[in-house]
């Protein structure tokens, strides 16, 4: 936020700018940036919960052990229910994906933090990894029968080629929608919160209403952070189910 020519200027998109962590203006291929820092902190947070928090495995679990066990059982059941029993072998990958997205979203809610999942460059890599994994799995498990995913047997014969083309386009659009949904939701919420916070700082004694709005929006963003991690993960399970069982 800044004041220029007597007017209020709020720049909500500045919080998403990628900056070198140790000074300088240029961001190269191997430059350590604020994105690098917060992605590393995400990995540390996931490790603390799942490795350090549950290493004791006490009969009466601690809070961290309870959280780790609940997360484990929740994702395991999701994979089994959505993608099928034969998809459980992908459980380590899926729970890692869920925890990374979840903690990246939650850490981004800390004041002055950087939300790595608000960048399409991050979410696109995650979505492409899912897309490539699912596609390779589909051909490895089913061979050429994987192509049945694009052939709608229940449709009239004349419509099947048209539907096959639509299904094919839809399939290749998956990583785009998968990544944009997460990045867009996180970016929009943080930008709106920054706008309300800017108003609160500019209104002086009349800051109460914007502060209340920011508080309510923060609670909503906390919910969105969890829901978006869940949606990203359950879509991964749906795509995996298609790969393992391609028939319509």
N, C-alpha and C positions, 0 to 999 in steps of 0.2 A: 504494500500500500504506500502511496505517496501523494502529496498535494502538488499540483502544477497549475499555475496561473489562477490560484484561488479556488480550484476545484479539486474534488476528491478523485483520486485515481487508484483503483484496486487492480492488481495484476494476479489473478488466481492461478494462472498457468505457470508462473515463475517457480512454483514449488516442484514442478515436474522436470526442471532443467537438469541435465546431466552435467556435473562439474568434476574436474580433476580433484582428487582428494588431497593432494599435496601441492596445490598451487598450479599456476599456469592457466592458459586459455585453450590449448589444443587437447582434444581427446583423440588419442590414437588407438590402435588395435589392442595394445597391451597396457593402456593407461588405467591405473587404479582410480576409480571414480566413486561417487557416493552410491551409485548402484551396486558396485562391487562390495562396498562396506555393508550395506543393508542386506544383500543376499548372503554374505558370510554370517551376519548376525542371525539370519533366518535359519541357516544350517546349524548354528550353535544352539539356538533355542529348541529346535527339533531334537537335537542330540541330547540336550539336558533333560527333556521330557521323556524320551523313549529309551535312552541308554542309562543316563545317570539316575533319573527319577525312579526307574523300575529295577535297578540292579539288585536291590536288597531282596525283593520278592518275599516280603514278610507275610506270615499267615494273616495278620491284621494289617492290611495295606495302609501305607501313608497316603496323603492327599495326592502327591505326584504319582505314586504307583497306581492309585485308583483312576486318575485321569488317563494314564498310559494304557491301562487295561480296558477302560471304557472305550477309548479311541480305537484300540486294536479290535475289540469285539464288534464295534459299530461298523467299521470299514469291512471287516471280514464278512459280516452278515450281508452288507450291501453288495459285495462282489458275488457272494453265493446266490443271493436272491435275484439280482438283476441279470448277471451274466451266466449263471449256472455253476454247478459243482466243478465242472472241468476248467473253469476260469480261476479257481483258487490258486493255481500255480503262479498267476500274475499278481497275487495279493501284495507281495513286498513292493513291487513297482507302484501299485495303485495307492497304497497307504503312504508311501514316500511322496508321491505327487500331491495327495490330499494335505499332508502335513506341511509341505513346502508352501503351497498356495495359502493355506490357513494362516500360518505364522507370518508370511510376507504381508498378508492383508492386515493382520492384527498389529504387527510392529509399525505399519504405516500410520496407525492411529495415534502413535505417540507424538506429542508436539515436537515440531522441528525435525521429525523423521522423514525418510524418503520411502514412498510406496513403490516398490519395484514392480508390482503387478499392475501398476497404472500405465506401464510402457508396453506397447504392442511388441517391441523387440523381445521382451521377456516372455510374454504370454504366447507369442507366435512360436517360439522355440519349444515351449511346453506342448502346445497343440500339435506342432509338426512331429514331435517325438511320439505322441500318441498315435497320430495318423500313420506314420511309417511303421510303428510297432504292430498296430492292428492290421494293416495291409499285408505285411510280411507274414504275420500269424495266419491270416486267412488263407493265403496261398500254400503255406507250409502244411497246415492242418487239412485243408480240403482240396488242394490242387486246383485244377481248372473248375471244379465244382463251386469254388468261391464266387465265380461269375454269376451263379444263380441269384446272388444278392440283387442283381440289376434286372433280372428277368421275372416279371410278375406273371406267374402261371395262372392265377385266378382271373386275370383280365381277358377280354376278348382278343383273339389272335391278331386282329388288325391293329389293335392298340398297343400290343406288346412292344414293338420296336420304338414307338414314341415314348412309352413309359420307361423303357430301358435307357433311352437318352436322358430323360429327366432324372432318373435314378443315378446315372453316371455323373451328371453335372452336380447333383445334390451331394454325392459322395465326396467329390473333390472340393466342394465349398465347405465341407465340415471343418477343416482346420481354421478357415477364415472366421466362421461364426463362433467357433470354440474359443478362439483367442480374443476376438473383438468384444464378445459379451463380457468377459472378465475385465479386460483393460478399460472398456467404456464405463462399466459400473463403478469401478474404483476411482477413475479420473473424475467422473461427473460429481460424485459425492464429495470428494475432497475439494473440488473447485467451488462448489456451492458453500461448503463450510468456510472456506477462506473468504468468500464474499461477505457472509454474515459477520465473521470475525472482524473484517475491515470496517464494517459499519459500526460495530460495537466500540472499536477503538476511536472512531471519529466523532461519535455522538456525545462523548463525555459523560455527564451525569445522566443522560437519557439512554444509557447503554443497556438497560435491563431487558428490553424486548429482544434485541439482537442476541444477547447472551443466552436468554431462554431458548431462542431459536437454535443457536449453536449447540446447546446442551441436548435438545431434542434430536437434532440432526446427528450429533455424535452417537447417541444411543441407536439411532437408525443405521448409521454406518457400521456400528459394531455388529448389528444383526446382518447387514449386507455382507460384511467380511466373512462371516461364517457361512451364510447361504451361498455365496459365490464359490467358495471352496467346495461345498457340497455339490452344487450344480456342475462344476467342472469335473468333479470325480465321478458323479453318477452318469454323466454323458460319456465319459471314458468307458465305464462299464457297459453302457448301451452299445457303443461302437465295438467293444470287445465281443459282446454277445453276437452281433452281426457277423463278425469274423469267424467265430466258432460254429455258428449255426446260420449259414447264409440263406437258406431256403425261405421264401416268402410264405 
